[in-house]
Amino acid sequence: MKNKHLMLILSSIFIATFMTSVETTIVTTALPTITSDLHGISMQNWVFSMYLLTTAISTPIYGKFSDQVGRKPVFLIGLFLFVLGSSMCGFAPNIVFLIFSRAIQGMGAGAVMPVIFTIIADVFPVDKRAGIMALNNTAWGISALFGPLLGGFIVDQLNWHWVFFINAPLGILVFILILFGYKEKRPESASLPIDYIGSAALSVFLITLLLALQFLGNKESSKISAIFLLIVSFVSFVIFLKQENRSVNPVIPLKLFRNRTFSTQIFTALLLSGVQIGFQIYFPQWLQSIYGVPASVAGFAITPSPIFWLIFSFSVGPLIKRFSPKHIALPIIVIQTIFYIPLIFATKSLPMILFYIIAAITGAGLGTIITMNTVIAQVEVPEENVGVASSMLTLGRTLGQTLMTGIFGLIFNTSLNAGIQKNAGISISKINQYIDASTHKLISTSQSATINKILLVAFHNVFICAIILFIIVFLLNLTDKTNQTIKNE
């Protein structure tokens, strides 16, 4: 392939990566304005949950389709849905329409991200692949750094609608570049039948499981609904497994997971992405509530992570040529665990700078391991399943973030409720007031001390769970017997 075409493809996937990754940071900044304008404060969580939900559902299905009908048509369909959903979000007259539009947007993102990884795998040899992925990660790093600033600028100078409209020109540009600039061969497996039953069962399983976790983390009255959803989720998962074992063309070839190294990469990415969402949510809250710093300062606590993620992802190419996957992952996991241990004993006397250091360590570690997970997973499967392997990594990361958001929220809320019951005069409304730095000082000194203790216990419990995830990842990689390095292709 000529250098001109390579640069065209790289430019396209770089813009697409930026467009889909900046979506989260921009919307986070604009969300208070959006919910105020649409009178939807009680439903604001669904603006994110619905996006993650449809992304998780659609990712493995698109991955399979990309192996059957080709990367290009699937990517273009996903891009079209993402731009359509973004435009609908911009025109949303109420919160329900916005959430529905976010669902369409998520269905598009479920195709774009895994197919980007697959296109990289198709176009570049293994020895170049990690470097290209690291280069593409710069789009994610830029979006993480400048997304909040861009979102604030758009809301202040224009209005929140343009937070979504901005995706339209970028999406159209990428669509044209890929349509005319990316050439691919039609996959040999295109004539195989689509596994509609497996796709439906997988969709029901993911929908009910993620909704159940959402309900468990919310009001107590939703627990019966959550139990019902968990039962439906379990039944649909059993149906899915049976269907995949007998299907001639399964959505997720379960035989891939017989490869211990492949399954290790998938579950490592899933669990570490759970840790990632934990520190992204609770570090800013911790700094605002316990240290009383403004939201803008607290938000910078996660800034070192994307910077170090970007820097260290460039090290993956040389590392996988010299060391086996587990010999790369194990020392990194140990280092991360050591830095997280102080969080389970921390008091207000813990230096605030440590949060920024832990964010940097988290970014460096995850940037190395998760980039490696993607490359190794693609190498470990047959060529006709590279699309599925890429989608499994994306699905694993999305599921890890979505599931652990619910689990961390459940742990945090349960801890708060236990603390409230033990301390008369403390209510959840007072804690909400205390967490907000702008109203932090309105709470009396005596109540502040009590709320501090309640919050610290909740934060401690969240990061005890994070450390458990590190331990599981360590054991998972320790038992991987593969000692092979990646050779040039």
C-alpha positions as CSV (number, residue, x, y, z in Angstrom):
1,M,0.0,0.0,0.0
2,K,1.3,3.4,-1.0
3,N,2.4,5.9,1.7
4,K,-0.2,8.3,0.4
5,H,-3.0,5.8,1.2
6,L,-1.5,4.9,4.5
7,M,-1.5,8.6,5.6
8,L,-5.1,8.9,4.4
9,I,-6.2,5.9,6.5
10,L,-4.2,7.1,9.5
11,S,-5.7,10.6,9.3
12,S,-9.2,9.1,9.0
13,I,-8.9,6.8,12.0
14,F,-7.2,9.5,14.0
15,I,-10.1,11.9,13.5
16,A,-12.7,9.1,14.1
17,T,-10.9,8.2,17.4
18,F,-10.8,11.8,18.5
19,M,-14.5,12.3,17.6
20,T,-15.7,9.3,19.6
21,S,-13.4,9.7,22.6
22,V,-13.9,13.4,23.0
23,E,-17.7,12.8,23.2
24,T,-17.5,11.7,26.8
25,T,-15.4,14.6,28.1
26,I,-17.3,17.3,26.2
27,V,-20.7,16.0,27.4
28,T,-19.5,15.7,31.0
29,T,-18.7,19.4,31.0
30,A,-21.9,20.4,29.3
31,L,-24.2,18.1,31.2
32,P,-25.3,20.5,34.0
33,T,-26.4,23.0,31.4
34,I,-28.1,20.4,29.3
35,T,-30.1,18.9,32.2
36,S,-31.1,22.3,33.5
37,D,-32.3,23.4,30.1
38,L,-34.2,20.1,29.5
39,H,-35.4,19.8,33.2
40,G,-33.9,16.3,33.4
41,I,-31.8,16.2,36.5
42,S,-33.4,13.0,37.8
43,M,-32.6,11.2,34.5
44,Q,-29.1,12.6,33.8
45,N,-27.3,9.3,34.6
46,W,-29.0,7.7,31.6
47,V,-27.4,10.2,29.3
48,F,-24.2,8.2,29.9
49,S,-25.6,4.8,30.7
50,M,-27.6,4.5,27.5
51,Y,-24.6,5.4,25.4
52,L,-22.4,2.8,27.2
53,L,-25.2,0.2,27.0
54,T,-25.8,0.4,23.2
55,T,-22.0,0.6,22.6
56,A,-21.5,-2.7,24.6
57,I,-24.4,-4.4,22.9
58,S,-23.4,-3.5,19.4
59,T,-19.6,-4.0,19.6
60,P,-19.3,-7.8,19.3
61,I,-22.0,-7.9,16.6
62,Y,-20.2,-5.3,14.5
63,G,-16.9,-7.1,15.0
64,K,-18.4,-10.3,13.6
65,F,-20.0,-8.4,10.7
66,S,-16.7,-6.8,9.9
67,D,-15.1,-10.2,9.4
68,Q,-18.0,-11.3,7.2
69,V,-18.9,-8.3,5.0
70,G,-15.7,-6.3,5.4
71,R,-14.3,-3.5,7.6
72,K,-15.3,-0.6,5.3
73,P,-19.1,-1.0,5.1
74,V,-19.4,-1.7,8.8
75,F,-17.2,1.3,9.7
76,L,-19.3,3.6,7.3
77,I,-22.6,2.3,8.8
78,G,-21.3,2.9,12.3
79,L,-20.0,6.4,11.4
80,F,-23.4,7.2,9.8
81,L,-25.3,6.2,13.0
82,F,-22.9,8.1,15.2
83,V,-23.3,11.3,13.2
84,L,-27.1,10.8,13.0
85,G,-27.3,10.2,16.8
86,S,-25.2,13.2,17.4
87,S,-27.4,15.4,15.3
88,M,-30.5,14.1,17.0
89,C,-28.9,14.9,20.4
90,G,-28.3,18.5,19.2
91,F,-32.0,18.9,18.3
92,A,-33.3,17.2,21.4
93,P,-36.3,19.0,22.8
94,N,-36.5,17.0,26.0
95,I,-34.4,14.6,28.1
96,V,-36.2,11.5,26.9
97,F,-35.4,12.3,23.3
98,L,-31.8,13.1,24.2
99,I,-31.4,9.6,25.9
100,F,-33.0,7.9,22.9
101,S,-30.6,9.8,20.6
102,R,-27.6,8.8,22.8
103,A,-28.7,5.2,22.2
104,I,-28.3,5.6,18.4
105,Q,-25.0,7.4,19.0
106,G,-23.7,4.5,21.1
107,M,-24.7,2.0,18.4
108,G,-22.5,4.0,16.0
109,A,-19.6,4.1,18.4
110,G,-19.9,0.3,18.9
111,A,-18.8,-0.1,15.3
112,V,-16.3,2.7,14.9
113,M,-13.8,1.9,17.7
114,P,-13.3,-1.9,17.2
115,V,-13.2,-1.5,13.4
116,I,-10.5,1.1,13.8
117,F,-8.3,-1.4,15.7
118,T,-9.1,-4.0,13.0
119,I,-8.2,-1.7,10.1
120,I,-4.8,-1.1,11.8
121,A,-4.4,-4.9,12.1
122,D,-5.2,-5.3,8.4
123,V,-3.0,-2.6,7.1
124,F,0.1,-2.8,9.3
125,P,2.4,-5.7,10.3
126,V,2.6,-6.8,13.9
127,D,6.0,-5.2,14.5
128,K,4.5,-1.8,13.4
129,R,1.1,-2.2,14.9
130,A,1.8,-1.2,18.5
131,G,3.5,2.0,17.4
132,I,0.5,2.9,15.2
133,M,-1.9,2.2,18.0
134,A,0.2,4.3,20.3
135,L,0.2,7.1,17.7
136,N,-3.6,6.8,17.3
137,N,-3.8,7.0,21.1
138,T,-2.7,10.6,20.8
139,A,-6.2,11.4,19.6
140,W,-7.6,9.9,22.9
141,G,-5.0,11.8,24.9
142,I,-5.8,15.1,23.2
143,S,-9.5,14.6,23.7
144,A,-9.0,13.8,27.4
145,L,-6.9,17.0,27.9
146,F,-8.8,19.5,25.8
147,G,-12.4,18.0,25.8
148,P,-13.4,19.7,29.0
149,L,-12.0,23.1,27.8
150,L,-13.7,22.6,24.4
151,G,-17.0,21.7,26.0
152,G,-16.8,24.8,28.3
153,F,-16.0,27.1,25.4
154,I,-18.8,25.7,23.3
155,V,-21.4,26.0,26.1
156,D,-20.2,29.6,27.0
157,Q,-19.8,31.0,23.5
158,L,-22.5,29.1,21.5
159,N,-24.9,26.7,23.3
160,W,-25.0,23.1,24.5
161,H,-26.5,22.0,21.2
162,W,-23.2,22.5,19.4
163,V,-21.5,20.0,21.7
164,F,-23.3,17.4,19.5
165,F,-23.4,19.3,16.2
166,I,-19.6,19.5,16.1
167,N,-19.5,15.8,15.3
168,A,-21.3,16.3,12.0
169,P,-18.6,17.9,9.9
170,L,-15.9,15.7,11.4
171,G,-18.0,12.6,10.7
172,I,-18.7,13.6,7.1
173,L,-15.0,14.3,6.5
174,V,-14.0,10.8,7.8
175,F,-16.9,9.2,5.9
176,I,-15.6,10.7,2.6
177,L,-11.9,9.8,3.3
178,I,-12.7,6.1,4.1
179,L,-15.3,5.8,1.3
180,F,-12.8,6.9,-1.4
181,G,-9.5,6.2,0.2
182,Y,-9.7,2.8,1.9
183,K,-9.6,-0.3,-0.4
184,E,-10.1,-3.8,1.0
185,K,-10.6,-7.3,-0.2
186,R,-14.0,-8.9,0.3
187,P,-13.7,-11.5,3.2
188,E,-14.1,-15.2,2.2
189,S,-16.6,-15.7,5.1
190,A,-19.1,-13.2,3.6
191,S,-21.4,-16.0,2.4
192,L,-21.9,-17.6,5.9
193,P,-25.3,-17.0,7.5
194,I,-25.6,-14.4,10.2
195,D,-26.2,-15.7,13.7
196,Y,-29.4,-13.8,14.5
197,I,-30.4,-15.9,17.5
198,G,-26.9,-15.5,19.1
199,S,-27.0,-11.8,18.4
200,A,-30.4,-11.4,20.0
201,A,-29.5,-13.5,23.1
202,L,-26.3,-11.6,23.6
203,S,-28.2,-8.3,23.3
204,V,-30.8,-9.4,25.9
205,F,-28.0,-10.6,28.2
206,L,-26.1,-7.4,28.1
207,I,-29.1,-5.1,28.4
208,T,-30.6,-6.9,31.4
209,L,-27.3,-7.3,33.2
210,L,-26.3,-3.6,32.8
211,L,-29.8,-2.4,33.7
212,A,-29.8,-4.6,36.8
213,L,-26.6,-3.1,38.0
214,Q,-28.0,0.4,37.3
215,F,-31.1,-0.4,39.4
216,L,-29.1,-2.0,42.2
217,G,-27.1,1.2,42.6
218,N,-30.2,3.4,42.7
219,K,-33.3,3.4,44.8
220,E,-34.1,0.5,47.1
221,S,-37.6,0.1,45.5
222,S,-35.8,-1.1,42.3
223,K,-34.2,-4.2,43.9
224,I,-37.1,-6.5,42.9
225,S,-36.8,-5.3,39.3
226,A,-33.0,-5.8,39.5
227,I,-33.4,-9.4,40.7
228,F,-35.9,-10.1,37.9
229,L,-33.5,-8.6,35.3
230,L,-30.6,-10.7,36.7
231,I,-32.7,-13.8,36.3
232,V,-33.5,-12.9,32.7
233,S,-29.9,-12.1,32.1
234,F,-28.8,-15.5,33.4
235,V,-31.3,-17.3,31.2
236,S,-30.4,-15.3,28.1
237,F,-26.7,-16.0,28.8
238,V,-27.4,-19.8,28.9
239,I,-29.3,-19.6,25.7
240,F,-26.4,-17.6,24.1
241,L,-23.8,-20.2,25.1
242,K,-25.9,-23.0,23.7
243,Q,-26.5,-21.2,20.5
244,E,-22.8,-20.2,20.0
245,N,-21.7,-23.8,20.5
246,R,-24.0,-25.1,17.7
247,S,-23.9,-22.1,15.3
248,V,-21.9,-22.6,12.1
249,N,-21.0,-18.9,12.3
250,P,-21.3,-17.7,15.9
251,V,-21.2,-14.0,16.9
252,I,-18.5,-14.8,19.4
253,P,-16.5,-17.9,18.5
254,L,-16.2,-19.4,22.0
255,K,-13.3,-21.6,20.8
256,L,-11.2,-18.4,20.8
257,F,-11.4,-18.4,24.6
258,R,-9.8,-21.9,24.7
259,N,-6.6,-20.0,24.0
260,R,-5.5,-19.0,27.5
261,T,-3.4,-16.1,26.3
262,F,-6.2,-14.6,24.3
263,S,-8.7,-14.9,27.2
264,T,-6.2,-13.4,29.6
265,Q,-5.8,-10.3,27.4
266,I,-9.6,-9.8,27.2
267,F,-10.3,-10.2,30.9
268,T,-7.2,-8.1,31.9
269,A,-8.5,-5.2,29.7
270,L,-12.0,-5.7,31.3
271,L,-10.8,-5.6,34.9
272,L,-8.3,-2.8,34.5
273,S,-10.8,-0.6,32.6
274,G,-13.0,-1.1,35.8
275,V,-10.1,0.3,37.9
276,Q,-9.8,3.2,35.4
277,I,-13.4,4.3,35.7
278,G,-13.2,4.0,39.5
279,F,-10.4,6.6,39.9
280,Q,-11.9,8.8,37.2
281,I,-15.2,9.1,39.1
282,Y,-14.0,9.1,42.7
283,F,-10.7,11.1,42.7
284,P,-12.4,14.4,41.8
285,Q,-15.1,13.6,44.4
286,W,-12.6,12.9,47.0
287,L,-10.6,16.1,46.4
288,Q,-13.8,18.2,46.4
289,S,-15.4,16.8,49.5
290,I,-12.4,16.0,51.8
291,Y,-10.0,18.7,50.7
292,G,-12.7,21.3,49.7
293,V,-11.0,22.3,46.4
294,P,-12.9,23.7,43.5
295,A,-14.3,21.4,40.8
296,S,-11.8,22.7,38.2
297,V,-8.9,21.8,40.5
298,A,-10.3,18.4,41.4
299,G,-10.9,17.6,37.7
300,F,-7.2,18.0,37.0
301,A,-6.6,15.0,39.3
302,I,-7.2,12.7,36.4
303,T,-5.3,14.8,33.8
304,P,-1.9,13.0,34.3
305,S,-3.5,9.7,33.4
306,P,-4.1,10.3,29.6
307,I,-0.7,12.1,29.3
308,F,1.2,9.1,30.7
309,W,-1.1,6.6,28.9
310,L,-0.1,8.3,25.7
311,I,3.7,8.4,26.5
312,F,4.0,4.8,27.7
313,S,1.8,3.3,25.0
314,F,4.8,3.9,22.6
315,S,6.9,1.5,24.7
316,V,4.7,-1.5,23.9
317,G,6.2,-2.2,20.5
318,P,9.7,-2.8,21.8
319,L,8.5,-4.5,24.9
320,I,6.4,-7.2,23.2
321,K,9.5,-8.1,21.1
322,R,11.6,-8.8,24.2
323,F,9.2,-10.0,26.8
324,S,6.2,-12.3,27.0
325,P,2.8,-10.7,27.9
326,K,2.7,-11.8,31.5
327,H,6.3,-10.6,32.1
328,I,5.2,-7.1,31.0
329,A,1.9,-7.1,32.9
330,L,3.0,-8.6,36.3
331,P,5.5,-6.0,37.5
332,I,3.2,-3.1,36.3
333,I,0.3,-4.5,38.3
334,V,2.4,-4.9,41.4
335,I,3.6,-1.2,41.1
336,Q,0.0,0.0,40.6
337,T,-1.2,-2.0,43.6
338,I,1.5,-0.6,45.9
339,F,0.4,3.0,44.9
340,Y,-3.3,2.3,45.5
341,I,-2.8,0.8,49.0
342,P,-2.5,4.2,50.8
343,L,-6.0,5.0,49.5
344,I,-7.6,2.4,51.8
345,F,-6.0,4.0,54.9
346,A,-6.0,7.7,53.8
347,T,-7.1,10.5,56.1
348,K,-7.3,14.2,55.3
349,S,-3.6,14.5,56.1
350,L,-2.7,12.5,53.0
351,P,-0.8,14.9,50.7
352,M,-3.1,15.9,47.8
353,I,-0.1,15.5,45.3
354,L,-0.3,11.8,45.8
355,F,-3.6,11.7,43.9
356,Y,-1.9,13.2,40.9
357,I,1.0,10.7,41.2
358,I,-1.4,7.8,41.4
359,A,-3.3,9.1,38.3
360,A,0.0,9.2,36.4
361,I,1.0,5.7,37.5
362,T,-2.5,4.4,36.5
363,G,-2.2,6.0,33.1
364,A,1.3,4.7,32.5
365,G,0.3,1.2,33.6
366,L,-2.9,1.0,31.7
367,G,-1.5,2.6,28.6
368,T,1.1,-0.1,28.4
369,I,-1.0,-3.1,29.4
370,I,-4.2,-2.4,27.4
371,T,-2.3,-1.4,24.2
372,M,-0.4,-4.7,24.6
373,N,-3.7,-6.6,25.2
374,T,-5.1,-5.4,21.9
375,V,-2.0,-6.4,19.9
376,I,-1.6,-9.8,21.6
377,A,-5.3,-10.6,21.2
378,Q,-5.2,-9.9,17.5
379,V,-2.0,-12.0,17.0
380,E,-3.5,-15.0,19.0
381,V,-6.5,-15.5,16.7
382,P,-6.8,-16.7,13.1
383,E,-6.8,-13.9,10.5
384,E,-10.5,-14.4,9.8
385,N,-11.3,-13.6,13.4
386,V,-9.2,-10.4,13.9
387,G,-12.4,-8.3,13.7
388,V,-14.0,-10.4,16.5
389,A,-10.8,-10.1,18.6
390,S,-10.7,-6.4,18.3
391,S,-14.4,-6.1,19.1
392,M,-13.9,-8.4,22.2
393,L,-11.2,-6.0,23.5
394,T,-13.5,-3.0,23.0
395,L,-16.5,-4.9,24.5
396,G,-14.3,-5.9,27.4
397,R,-13.3,-2.4,28.2
398,T,-16.8,-1.0,27.8
399,L,-18.2,-3.8,30.0
400,G,-15.5,-3.3,32.6
401,Q,-16.3,0.4,32.8
402,T,-20.1,0.0,32.8
403,L,-20.2,-2.9,35.3
404,M,-17.7,-1.4,37.7
405,T,-19.5,1.9,37.6
406,G,-22.5,0.1,39.0
407,I,-20.5,-2.0,41.5
408,F,-18.5,1.0,42.8
409,G,-21.7,3.0,43.0
410,L,-23.3,0.2,45.0
411,I,-20.4,0.0,47.4
412,F,-20.2,3.8,47.8
413,N,-23.9,4.3,48.4
414,T,-24.1,1.3,50.8
415,S,-21.2,2.7,52.8
416,L,-22.9,6.1,52.9
417,N,-26.2,4.7,54.0
418,A,-24.5,2.7,56.8
419,G,-22.7,5.8,58.0
420,I,-25.9,7.9,58.0
421,Q,-27.8,5.3,60.1
422,K,-25.0,5.4,62.7
423,N,-24.9,9.2,63.0
424,A,-28.1,11.1,63.9
425,G,-28.5,14.5,62.2
426,I,-26.6,13.5,59.1
427,S,-28.7,13.0,55.9
428,I,-27.9,12.3,52.3
429,S,-28.8,15.9,51.4
430,K,-26.2,17.2,53.8
431,I,-23.6,14.9,52.2
432,N,-24.6,16.1,48.8
433,Q,-24.2,19.7,50.0
434,Y,-20.8,18.9,51.6
435,I,-19.5,17.2,48.4
436,D,-20.1,20.3,46.4
437,A,-17.1,22.7,47.0
438,S,-19.3,25.7,46.5
439,T,-21.5,24.8,49.4
440,H,-18.9,22.9,51.4
441,K,-18.4,25.6,54.0
442,L,-22.1,25.9,54.8
443,I,-21.9,22.7,56.9
444,S,-21.1,23.2,60.6
445,T,-17.7,22.2,61.9
446,S,-19.0,19.3,64.0
447,Q,-21.1,17.9,61.2
448,S,-18.2,18.3,58.7
449,A,-16.0,16.1,60.9
450,T,-18.7,13.4,60.9
451,I,-19.3,13.6,57.2
452,N,-15.6,13.4,56.6
453,K,-15.4,10.1,58.4
454,I,-18.5,8.7,56.5
455,L,-17.1,9.7,53.1
456,L,-13.6,8.4,53.9
457,V,-15.0,5.0,54.8
458,A,-17.0,5.0,51.5
459,F,-13.9,6.0,49.5
460,H,-11.8,3.4,51.3
461,N,-14.2,0.6,50.4
462,V,-14.3,1.6,46.8
463,F,-10.5,1.4,46.5
464,I,-10.4,-1.9,48.5
465,C,-12.5,-3.2,45.6
466,A,-10.0,-1.7,43.1
467,I,-7.2,-3.4,44.8
468,I,-9.1,-6.7,44.7
469,L,-9.4,-6.2,40.9
470,F,-5.6,-5.7,40.7
471,I,-5.1,-9.0,42.6
472,I,-7.4,-10.9,40.3
473,V,-5.6,-9.4,37.2
474,F,-2.2,-10.4,38.8
475,L,-3.3,-14.0,39.4
476,L,-4.9,-14.2,35.9
477,N,-1.6,-13.2,34.2
478,L,0.5,-15.3,36.6
479,T,-1.2,-18.5,35.5
480,D,-0.8,-17.7,31.8
481,K,1.9,-20.3,30.8
482,T,2.8,-18.5,27.5
483,N,6.4,-17.3,27.4
484,Q,6.5,-16.3,23.7
485,T,7.4,-12.9,22.5
486,I,6.0,-11.2,19.3
487,K,8.1,-11.8,16.2
488,N,8.2,-9.5,13.2
489,E,5.8,-10.4,10.4
